[in-house]
Amino acid sequence: MTIDQPWLRRATVDLGAYRANLRHLQEVVAPADLMAVLKADGYGHGAVALGRAAVEAGVTWLGALELANAHELREAGIDERVSIMVWQFASSETFERAVGERIDLGLSSLRQLEAVARAVRSVASAAAPDARPEALIEIPALVHLNVDTGLHRDGVLPGDWDALVLRAVELRDEGVIRLRGIYSHLAEASDDDDTASARALAEATERAEALGARFERRHLTASSAGLERPELRLDMVRMGANTYGIPVTDGVTAADRGLVPVMTLSARIARVKRIAQGTGVSYDYTWRAPRDTTVALVPIGYADGIPRRSQHGASVAVRGRRYPIVGRVAMDQFLIDVGDDPVEVGDEATLFGSGSRGELTVGEWADLIGTIGEEIVSGLGPRIPRVYV
Ligand SMILES: *Cc1c(COP(=O)(O)O)cnc(C)c1O
């Protein structure tokens, strides 16, 4: 969709703001590298368009989470000069294409490591069927070992660490893998908890080195600690939320961080109705007009990812003024109370954006209804065209 077509609802994605955020964050975290995390279709912004913009901004590491997303970025022309990392896999995953496309793999088990090793050998023997595969391994897999330092999601616990490292060292010596990194992910429960996790990662690194491993880089932090805890940045910081201009620390705005919200979500007012005091609107009549007023219909709803509880506190800007959501948010639409103001069919209603036209930011919207901005942007549905400017 282009910017000047007729539209009902749309998310405008400001690529200039995204690039500026990335440049700023690269400066802040230097000399550590910045990985731009593009999982969940770039937190709902569109991973391919943003991946290209990230490369233009000089980013050399992208985080894709899943192989399908990494392949999509490679297909879009992001070549091997840019590292793309993936760390969530199907249990039956095969890694041939990942090896061929030089995707960085964050591994959490011996089983995954063996599957990767099989893939490297099969790629090598497909390239030269008559030769002894070991002699022909030209593309070692790019492996990062994931240490569980407290989050208890993926990552390897200390009891399984030695076995994984010993096998990784063996495969490295055979030329089957490269040890590109060792990493973990923080729980962000408290500064002390994060410090303990950093210590656990350091201990796992020392232990692995004692077993013969050498890692090209160590990485641990994401948006929160990547800004708040410079001493934990190590060699790379993996950031999602900040790059989209969504601040993750309570009470801190994007502007405080030198960041600009990248997405503006709008819909065009579809209908305007004058109603009398006491009139109930939308399902269940959970709201009745406290006075004679005008309600305006905003054609976007929970099927598009607008949480139903947005009724309790969120507001929408029209012509530079903010109006509360009234009554239930329905699947495709909700109402706002515009009082006696001259709001017309076709006016742009901005749910959230940079804040420059009186609207909330997505972080503020999220705060008002008890969630986080990342949940809202990553949950926006396919009925909302993304428009890139
Ligand atoms: C999502 C994710 C990130 C980015 O997190 P933000 O808080 O959005 O910066 C970094 N690392 C891993 C492993 C992740 O899953």
Ligand as a Chemical Component Dictionary entry (heavy atoms), coordinates in Angstrom:
data_LIG
# 
_chem_comp.id                   LIG 
_chem_comp.type                 NON-POLYMER 
_chem_comp.pdbx_formal_charge   0 
_chem_comp.three_letter_code    LIG 
# 
loop_
_chem_comp_atom.comp_id 
_chem_comp_atom.atom_id 
_chem_comp_atom.alt_atom_id 
_chem_comp_atom.type_symbol 
_chem_comp_atom.charge 
_chem_comp_atom.model_Cartn_x 
_chem_comp_atom.model_Cartn_y 
_chem_comp_atom.model_Cartn_z 
_chem_comp_atom.pdbx_ordinal 
LIG C1 C1 C 0 13.573 -10.615 22.151 1  
LIG C2 C2 C 0 14.977 -10.853 22.516 2  
LIG C3 C3 C 0 15.870 -9.768  22.612 3  
LIG C4 C4 C 0 15.427 -8.330  22.442 4  
LIG O1 O1 O 0 14.702 -7.924  23.578 5  
LIG P1 P1 P 0 14.254 -6.404  23.801 6  
LIG O2 O2 O 0 13.949 -6.326  25.251 7  
LIG O3 O3 O 0 13.074 -6.152  22.940 8  
LIG O4 O4 O 0 15.410 -5.552  23.428 9  
LIG C5 C5 C 0 17.191 -10.051 22.874 10 
LIG N1 N1 N 0 17.619 -11.315 23.063 11 
LIG C6 C6 C 0 16.793 -12.376 23.000 12 
LIG C7 C7 C 0 17.342 -13.744 23.210 13 
LIG C8 C8 C 0 15.446 -12.186 22.732 14 
LIG O5 O5 O 0 14.627 -13.238 22.682 15 
# 
loop_
_chem_comp_bond.comp_id 
_chem_comp_bond.atom_id_1 
_chem_comp_bond.atom_id_2 
_chem_comp_bond.value_order 
_chem_comp_bond.pdbx_ordinal 
LIG C1 C2 SING 1  
LIG C2 C3 SING 2  
LIG C2 C8 DOUB 3  
LIG C3 C4 SING 4  
LIG C3 C5 DOUB 5  
LIG C4 O1 SING 6  
LIG O1 P1 SING 7  
LIG P1 O2 DOUB 8  
LIG P1 O3 SING 9  
LIG P1 O4 SING 10 
LIG C5 N1 SING 11 
LIG N1 C6 DOUB 12 
LIG C6 C7 SING 13 
LIG C6 C8 SING 14 
LIG C8 O5 SING 15 
# 
